């Protein structure tokens, strides 16, 4: 799919990257955060990963912090649950606490709701 190629640097904080690349997602980190919710509290990581694999996921990353495996630190997340035809639900939107108050959630949602693949 073409959307896998979308990478956008934040207009003011150029070390922050919004990306649709599945390979960058920190699945265990997302699971740890989302498992605090009522609906995912007891969901095993493998099942959670499968659920994400059937969603349209968006992440924001701090490229100035890189893990041992070469991935930038994931600091925000959102997912579209969609059939790509008649239904779309944007959910599980979050920004980790130390990055809040910088407009990143607004940026994430603004990009998410304007993606051509979702609007079609």
Secondary structure, DSSP 8 states (H G I E B T S, - for coil): -GGGG-EEE-SS-TTEEEE--GGG--HHHHHHHHTTSTTTTT--HHHHHHHHHTSEEEEEEEEEEE-TTS-EEEEEEEEEEE-SSS-EEEEEEEE-GGGTTSSHHHHHHHHHHT-HHHH-
